[in-house]
Amino acid sequence: MGKVAVGAAVVCAAAVCAAAALVVRHRMRNSGKWARAMAILREFEDKCGTPIGKLRQVADAMTVEMHAGLASEGGSKLKMLISYVDNLPTGDEKGLFYALDLGGTNFRVLRVQLGGKENRVVKQEFEEVSIPPHLMVGSSEALFDFIAQALAKFVAEEGEGFHPAPGRQRELGFTFSFPVRQTSISSGTLIKWTKGFSIEDTVGEDVVGELTKAMEKLKLDMRVTALVNDTIGTLAGGRYHDNDVIAAVILGTGTNAAYVERAHAIPKWHGLLPKSGEMVINMEWGNFRSSHLSLTEYDHALDAESLNPGEQIFEKLISGMYLGEIVRKVLVKMAEEAAIFGDTVPPKLKIPFILRTPHTSAMHHDTSPDLKVVASKLKDVLEISNTSLKTRKIIVELCDVVATRGARLSAAGILGILKKLGRDTVRVGEKQKSVVALDGGLYEHYTKFRTTMENTLKELLGDEVAANVFVEHSNDGSGIGAALLAASHSQYLEVEEP
């Protein structure tokens, strides 16, 4: 063998060794990065842990805060607002009633003809109206004039099958899903606007008064008999169909709960006790907080960057507005420290709230062998392509951790309400059925969230109690619920009673 050949062989061998070393180094680097990504996930999962013992502590804390909020104004992070709703629908209601549901950039007007126990909802119609953006930041008068005009047009189209009682005013239930200081069943002053509205001259005003002025201008003979929020509407809609409904929970973009309290168990209530002996309480439970809630560095960061730091902590852990954002924050850390998407952090991933809960829900529910849905969401939403199956699997697991924590904490919150009402145990010889009405897009569309929440509630209650506690979907409670509350608080009820 010539010197040249030997030299070439040595060079070749060296090159092969170098290439092999590079591959090994690359693999080691990759496995190091992979180990880091897994470590981030495991640490997050550990911090998000919701063992049954911890959930019981959360439920106990919820009950304690409920007592404190009922005892005095400002006594708790839970506002426990008195709604002045002391008559929930029974099913006996008869006649034509209207509802107006204002809670965002659209509002709905709705009418129902009620036929009593036998016929229930005989007929209903509704119309959705978009609010022009300039009216969301204009004057109070302009906004309510616009709403009243849409309402008057809707009343004018009242057709066959709807029978207003002769000589009586039409009555309306007004669902107003903004923070209000309620002063009676049919009045309340606006505390502040949210959801993109900013109309200074409405703040501190009675919103029913504003709507009534606008209706009077149009000679629309209609009276607001109930001012409620969407959670109380859901409770009313649930109770109308099932007399055992004792509470309502909204799990959607935001979250809240309302329930039926014994009037004598509300120390801060100084008025006459209602005839029914009951009062609906709007908990505003999104603002609940406790040292037992499993908060991580990502939750603290999300809270610090939010419009309301230190507020709505429970909501930031369980509601649809935030679940996708928590997933994004963990992915950013994995991209920075474990390069799971390559050497640079994808620019789109850095945009807050770009990953929404419907996206994470779709990825979480992906059952295809190669996780096609995850790949397509990463590509469409974050412009990340060519991910490995291993990376896609870690993302599904991450979505699962975030949703599981939210669902299990929601169940603990419901247990807190049941405990406050003494419905978390079985009394000897008593078979009391308790139904919780649920509504909201998160509950309705995020299947794994819903099933985890329901299974956790069963686990917390134990088989014997769980056999008498039911969670039911109360669809469109906030619309029809307001019309039902207009009926159960009608000014003509006294006239009709024998």
C-alpha positions, 0 to 999 in steps of 0.5 A: 500500500503506497504512502498516499493510500495510507495517508488517505485512509488515515484522513478518511478514518479521522473524518469518519471519527470527527463526523461520528463525534459530531453526531454523538455531540449533536445527540447528546446536545439534543438529549440534553435539550430534551431532558431540559424540556421534560424537566420544565414540563415535570416541574410545572406538572408538579406545581399544578398538582391538585391532589384530593386533600388539596382540593378539599382545602380549596373547597373549605377556603371557598366556604369560609370566604362565602361566610365572610362575604355574607357577613359584611361588605368588603369582608372577603375577596368574594363580593357575595352580592345581594341580587334582590332576586327572591322569587325564582321561576316555578314553571307556573308563569304565564304570558308574554315577556321580553329579555335584553341580554347585553354582555359584549359587542353584541346584544340580544333581544328575545321574547317568550310566550309562557304557558304555565306548568302544562305548556311551559315555553309555548314560543320564543324568538330572538334577534342579535344586534351588533353594537357599532364600535363608536357607540362603545366609547361614545355617550350613554345616551347614544348607546341606550338610544341605539339599544331602545331603537332595536328593542322597539323595532323587535316589539313592532314585529311581534307576530302570531302566537304572542299575546300581550295582556290587554291594558298591561305594560310589556315587561322586560328582564335585563341581563347586564353582564358588567359590574353593577351595584344592585340597589333593588330587583330592577335598579343598579348603578354601573361600577365600571365598564369592561370588555372594550366599553368605555363610556364615562357618563354611564359610570355611577348611573342606574343602567335601568334608568338610562334604558327607561329614558331611551324607551320613553323617548320612543314612546315604547311602553315597556317596564324593566322588572328584573336587572340580572347578570348572566349567572343569575339568568342561568340559575333562573333558566335551570330552576324553571326546568328543574326545581332542584337547581340550587346553584349556577356556574358559568365556565366560559371566557370568564367564570362566576357562580350564583346560588340560592341562600337562606335569607336569614343566613345573610348578616349584611342584609338589613332589609325586610326578609323576603316572603320566600325566605330565600335570596339569590347571591351573586358570588363573583367567585372569579375573585376567590383566592387562597394559599391552597391554590396551586400557583406557578411562576407562569401564573404569577407572570400572567397576573403581573402583566394583566389589566387587573393584577392581584384580582380575579386569581381563581378566574385566571386559573380556570377560565377560557380567557387564560388557559391558552395563555398559560400553555403559551407561557410554558412553551416560551420557556421550553423554546428559550431553554430547551430549543424545542422549536429550533435555535430561535424562539418563533416570533409568533410564540412571543405574542401574548394571548395568540394561543387561545383556549379553543386552539389548546382544546383542539390539540388536547383532543387530538387522537390521530397517531401522528398528532396532525391537529397539533401540527396544523395548529402550530403551523396556522396559529404560531407559524411553526412547522416541521415539529417532531412527534416527540415535541407534539406529544409534549404539547398535548401533555402540557395542554392536559396539565393546564386543563386538568388543574382548571377543571379540578379547581372548578370542582372544588369551587362547586364543592365549596358551595355545596358545603355552605348549603349543607349538601355535601353529606347525606342525612339519615332518611333524607334523599335531597337532590341537588342540581347545579346548572352549568353554562359557558363555552368552556364547559360546553365545548372543551370535553376533557375539561368537562369530564374531568370536572364532573369526575373530580366532583364525584370523587370529592363527594364520594359515591353516596352523596354523588348519587344525589348531586347532578351537574346539568347544562343549562343552555342559553340561561342568560337570555331566557332566564332574564325573561323568566325573572321578568315573569317571576317579578312581574308587577301584576303578580299581586293582582293575580294572586287570590 
